[in-house]
Amino acid sequence: MKQNIQHNYRAGDSDEITRHYFDSLLIEMRHIDSVLPSTALELYGENFSSPIMTAALSHLKIDGNNGMVEMAKGAKASNAVMWTGMGDEAELEAITATGAKTIKIIKPHSDNNIIFKRIEHAEKCGVLALGMDIDHSFNSKGDFDNVLGFPMSGKTLDEIKEFVNATKLPFIIKGVLSEKDTYKCLEAGVKGIVISHHHGIIDYAVPPLMVLPKIAKMVKRSIPIFVDCGIASGIDVFKALALGADAVSVGRTLIPHLNKDGADGVRNIIEEMTKELAGVMARTCSKDIASIDASVIWQR
């Protein structure tokens, strides 16, 4: 599946660097003893049809309606995991009311009381898991970030431990792009990490798939590893899974379909990408997503 998405790149653009890295990865075929593959994902005690999840987006509007709720309806219809980012309490309540299994990502607010309050609210909404978007701690000038009027701050390992211990739900850290942060996440007791540079929040960022194998080797499947940034096809998904991801998040690839057809557009593109993933799995002797072998990946 090829996406006709136009980009205006510049020198150092991390999205362009990431796209080039995806395209540098080649796949060898393996047909003997291959079977019809399963794309099923088991995550935090729930079963899903695909390892393709929505990304932790926010503030989407389509024709005056809440785009995040439409996204959730599409995720529910395709039996995929729904992620949501910054949004008010009413929006999260509307998202979870669709029945979509939802992961809520909370910004690193400078006031930790806001974080604890949002953890408590997310629990009441019945989310599948929740976590923190640590790559929004700072802005590009070396100051603490400010997102839509909300001041942010950096978080220490001890603070992250407090957030993890504040909930019985799986706590995920989003914005991991190094072995060092992975080690600290494991020490904090998190139950999942998202390898991401937040679509180029820093120039010349390491592509997630470049650092993924080292992080996967460190994690040793003790917690789920998720990947986002630039995933535009089922082939991209396969490459991420082969290099150590358990599932991926797709954001910008979904948005044109959301804007055009709402929930149906989201469902259709997730299902189309999943079928493309299954096609590659069948041609690489990958019976299920856990069986995808890193040795099928070559770099040109």
N, C-alpha and C positions, 0 to 999 in steps of 0.2 A: 504494500500500500504506500503510495507516494503522496505526500502532502504538498500542496501548492501554497507554501507559506513564504511570504516575502520578508527578507531581513535586510536592514541597512547596517552593515558591520563597519567597525573602525579598528585601527591598530590596537591590539591588546584586548579586544572584545572576547570575554570568556565564553560567551555563547558560541561564537564562531570557532574558537579553539576546541570547545567541546564537540561541536558538530564535526570538525575535521577528524577528531580522535575517533568518534563513532565510525566514520566512514573509512578509517584506516584499518579497522578490524574486519577480517575476512573469516568465512565459515567453511570448513571442510564438510563434505557429505559422507554419510555412513548409512547404507541401506540394508545390508544383510542383518537379519534378525530384528529389524525394526518392526514396531507394532503401532496401532492407532494410539496416539498420545492423549493423555489427560492433562488439561491445564488447571485442574482444581488446586485451590489454595486453602490450607488450614491455618488460621491465624487467631491467636488468643481465644481458642475454644470454639470458633465459628468457622463454617465452611463457605467458601466462595467459588465461583465458576472460573475465576481468572486471577492471575497475579497482577493484573493491570488495575490500578486504583486511581481515583481522582487526586489532584494535588491540593495542598492546603491553601486554596485561594480565598478571596474575600471581596466584598463590595461589588458583586456582579449584578448588573441590571439588564433585563431584556424586556422591551416593550412595556416598561413601567412595573414589571414584576420582579420579584427577588430571584436573581439568577442562581444564587446558591441553593435555594430550595428546588429549583428546576434541575440543577446538577444532582442534587440528592435523589430526586425521583428517577433520574436516568441511571444513577449508580444502583439504586434499589432494583430497577427493572432488569439490569444486566447482572445482578447478584455480585456486585463489586463493592469494595470498600470505599466509603466516602470520607474524604478529609476536608476539614474547614479551618481557616485561619482566623484572622481578626474579624470580629463581628460582635454585635451586642447580644444580650441574653435572649431577646425575643427571636432573633434570627436562629440561634442554636436550637431553641425550642421548636421552631418551625422545621428546621432541618431534621431533627431526630423524630419529629412527628410523622415524617414520611415513611418511617420504618427502615431507612437506610442505616446500616451499621457504620457508625461515624467515629472518626478520630479527630479530636479537637486540639489544635495547636494554639498555645497562649504566648503572647509576646513577653519579652523579658522586662516588664515594667519596673521602673526604679523603685516603686512602692511595692514591696513584697506582699503586703496585705491585699492588694488588687489581685495578685497571682493566686493566693490562697482562696480568695473569694471565687475566682473563676474556676479553680479546681473543684470547689464544692458545688458550684452551679452545674458544671459539666457532669459531675457524678449524678446529680439529681435528674439530669436529662437522659441518663442511661447510655452514655457514650461507650463505645467499645474500648477506647483507650484515650489518653490525652498526653500532652507533652509541651515542650517549649522550643521556640524558634530563636536559638542563641545567636544566629548570625545577624540579628537586628539590634544587637547591643550598642554598636558604634556606627557613626556616620563616616563619610569618606574623608572628613577633615580631622579625624582623631578625637572627636568629642562623642559623648553619649548621644545616641540617636533620639529622635523625636518622631513618632509615627502618628500622624493625624491629630497632633496636639497632646499625645500621651508621651511623657518622658520615659526613656529606657535607660538601662544601665547594664554593665557587665555583671556576670554572676560567678561567684566562687564555687569551687567544688563542694564546700560545706553547704552553701545555699542550695545547690542542686540536690544534694542528699536530703535536705529538708523538704523540697518539693516532691521528691520520690516517696518519702515517708509520709507525706500528707494525704496520700490516696492508696486505696487497695487496688486501683486499676493500674494496668501497665502504663508506665511513664516513659515517653520517647523524647530523645533529644534530636532536633532537626538543625542541620547546618554543620554537620561533622565533615571535615575534609582533611583529616590527618590521623596518623596512628596515635599521636599524643592525646588528642581529644577523645579518641576511642578508648584508650586506656583509662582516662578519667571517668568516662561514662560507665565503663564496667565497674570501676571502683565505687561509683555512686549508686550502683544497683539499678540502672535504667533497664527497661525491658524492650528496647528497640532504639535504633539510630537511623537517621535519614542522611545519607551522604549527598551533599548538595552545596553549591555555591550561590544558591538563591538567584539563579539566572544572571550571573555576572555582577554580584554585589561588590566584588573586587576584580579589578583588571588582572589579566594573566593568571587567573585561578587554575589550579590543577583540575583537569577534567575528572568528574566523579569516577568514571570507569578506569582511569589510570591509577588511582589510589585504591580502588575497590579490592583488588586481589590481596594487597597487604593487610587491609583492614579485615577482610574475610578470614585470612590466616590467623590473625590475632583473636578474632571473636570465636572461631571454631564452632559456629552454629549454636552458641550458647544463648544468643538473642537474635531476633530477626534484624536483617539489614535491608533497608529500603533505599532506593535511589531515585532522585529526580534530576531535572535539568536536561532539556533538549530531546526527550524521548518522543519520537514522532511516528513510530511504526512498530509492528510486531517483531520485525527483525532487530530493531533497537532493544526491545524488551528481551529478546533471546540473548543478545550479547551481554546485557546486564546480569541476567540470571546465570549465564555461563561463567561469569567472572566472580560470582559470589553473592549476588543479591537474592533475597527471598521474594521480593515483590518490587514494583516500581510505581511511581506516581506520575501521572500525565496531566498537564495543565493547559498550556497554550495550544496544544494540538486539539484539545476539546472545545476551546472557546468559539471558534467559527461555527462549529456544529451546534453548540448551545445557542448561539445568537440566531441561527437560522431556523432550527427546529425544536428548540427547547429540550425537554427531557428525552424526547425520542431521538434527537440528534446525538445526545450524550450516549444513550444506550447503543445506538447503531455503531458509533465509532469505536466504543469499547469492544463490542462484539466483533467488529471487522478486524481490529488489531489482534484480538484473541485468536481469531481464525488464522491470521497470518502467522502468529506465533506457533500455533499448532502445526501449520504447514512446514515450518523450519524444524520443529521438533521431530516430525515424522521422517524427515530426510537426514536426521543426525542420530538416529537410534536413541532418542530421548523419550522414554515411555511416560515420564511425568516430569514436573518442573524440578524435582529434587534430583533427577537423573541427568540433567543437562551437564555435560562434561566440559570443563574448561579447556581441555586439550583440543577441542574442535575449533578453537579460536586462533587465528593467525594474524600477525600484524604485518602490513606491507610497508 
